[in-house]
Amino acid sequence: MIRVVATGSRGNFYILEAGEEILLLECGINIKDIKKALNFDLSKVVGCLLTHSHNDHCKAIEEVLKFTDVFTSKGTKEELRERFQLNRHCFEIEHNKPFEIGNFMIVPFNTQHDTNEPLGFLIHHKEIGNVIFATDTYYLKYKFRDIDYALIECNYSEEILEDLPEYRARLLKSHMSLENLKDTLKTWDLSRTKKIVLIHMSDSHGNSEKFIKEINELTGVETIIAAPGVEI
């Protein structure tokens, strides 16, 4: 099961649950909300993947490190050290070097954002299949195939940029636009993809109906918007 607990600039937290194992994606909300989402049972948690150092993705890292391992890039770890007390359970991972957490197999890949060494993840578990997780990246240079589920950012449409102040337009350009996402998905083999979940949509500049319609028409894959409580 894939569960969306929080998504967007106010905080990000997702859960992958397969059998007796739970893998956390991000930890950008209060620890009490993380524990509540886990029904206060931390025994199944095998680890947490962290894409980058912005607070809406890593807010609770100190508390999460008290009960499970966190995996992130060297660059992200260096930035985290400036704000948080990290311990030996925070591990460095590298682009295109697979590793295992329990029965989850993970391949990190580089993404493009305004932080040091952000990552996305290709995640495999025999009970879920292959999951792509990519957020806070203005484009992806990799082509994927044999993906069962894609959790991928669709933050805004470039149509709105001309109407925004320059500083705001620059900020949005560090995220994935609808147009860049469409160009990206055109290069993937989505023949076995069951669902595309659009994550981290802008509260003020997103358009759910437009984004779903255009991605669905392009790919032929069922497309939904991530929101708290969504389960797949």
Stockholm file with secondary structure:
# STOCKHOLM 1.0

chainA/1-232         MIRVVATGSRGNFYILEAGEEILLLECGINIKDIKKALNFDLSKVVGCLLTHSHNDHCKAIEEVLKFTDVFTSKGTKEELRERFQLNRHCFEIEHNKPFEIGNFMIVPFNTQHDTNEPLGFLIHHKEIGNVIFATDTYYLKYKFRDIDYALIECNYSEEILEDLPEYRARLLKSHMSLENLKDTLKTWDLSRTKKIVLIHMSDSHGNSEKFIKEINELTGVETIIAAPGVEI
#=GR chainA/1-232 SS CEEEEECSTTCCEEEEEETTEEEEECCCSCHHHHHHHTTTCCTTEEEEECCCCCHHHHTTHHHHTTTSCEEEEHHHHHHHHTTSCCCTTEEEECTTCCEEETTEEEEEEECCSSSSSCEEEEEEETTTEEEEEECSCSCCCCCCBSCSEEEEECCBCGGGGGGSCHHHHHHHTTSCBHHHHHHHHTTSBCTTCCEEEEESCCTTTCCHHHHHHHHHHHHCSCEEECCTTCBC
#=GC SS_cons         CEEEEECSTTCCEEEEEETTEEEEECCCSCHHHHHHHTTTCCTTEEEEECCCCCHHHHTTHHHHTTTSCEEEEHHHHHHHHTTSCCCTTEEEECTTCCEEETTEEEEEEECCSSSSSCEEEEEEETTTEEEEEECSCSCCCCCCBSCSEEEEECCBCGGGGGGSCHHHHHHHTTSCBHHHHHHHHTTSBCTTCCEEEEESCCTTTCCHHHHHHHHHHHHCSCEEECCTTCBC
//
